[in-house]
Amino acid sequence: MYSSDLDIAMEAALHAGAEVLKIYRDPAADFEIECKADHSPLTIADRHANEVIMRYLTRTAHPIISEENRNMDYSVRRTWERVWVVDPLDGTKEFIKRNGEFTVNIALVEEGRPVLGVVYIPVRGVMYYGSEGNGAYRVEEALWQNGEGAEALKNRAERLPLRRRDGKFVVVASRSHLSVETAAFIERMRQEHGEVEMISVGSSIKICLVAEGTADVYPRFAPTMEWDTAAGHAVVRAAGREIYREDGVTPLRYNKEDLLNPWFIVK
């Protein structure tokens, strides 16, 4: 199930990532940084990646919610049973800093739950993907220039979660958004688990670290939008974990009237 849509999403992410890298690796490139209405940055790479992804996803029958598109009013969206939710460049701040910690995020949402997701880290050539009923996977050396399609990538992917042997309790947190509430949460984890290791990283990579088992929990007590989390949420669900609201029991939902996420915990 979802095999055809997953193939399209994987190849869209690869191609979009290649377009982003052209700009990222050009020392003469001007990122043409603009500010959106919420004061978050937008670059030419966001726009180029979005154009590539739209060309792939419009081959399907599903409508699309994208950070870079003008999205439909909820009176229309509420009738959509399945919808793509896309962030063509998650971690624009990390892109501008040139630290490599940004991703391409593509998710398919069905009746409010993420059933398929692809998170691609272009600089590392690492792709995480998963779908409901089929498990979650990680594949390395996933590069557009290698000429591999989705099937070739699937054939050499590792199933998630990976085995861990260190026994440590690991919290992953945002590199750019470590709030007071997050610091308090980490302190509670220290009281419950003793020694706690903290990993700081940008973008939806944090969700994927929980999916693969490198981290045990990711608290996010700061604003995010649905396109920031949907793809990672699909991967983490396929790996047998979940993203809950702050109460720790209610999963996040998508294609809501307000596309802003509540605070959440990945575990």
Secondary structure, DSSP 8 states (H G I E B T S, - for coil): --HHHHHHHHHHHHHHHHHHHHHHT-TT-----EE-TTS-EE-HHHHHHHHHHHHHHTTSS--EEETTS----HHHHTT-SEEEEEEEEE-HHHHHHT-S--EEEEEEEETTEEEEEEEEETTTTEEEEEETTTEEEEESS--GGGT--HHHHHHT-EEES----S--EEEEEESS---HHHHHHHHHHHHHHSSEEEEEE-TTHHHHHHHHTS-SBEEE-S--BHHHHHHHHHHHHHTT--EEETTSSSB---S-SS-B---EEE-
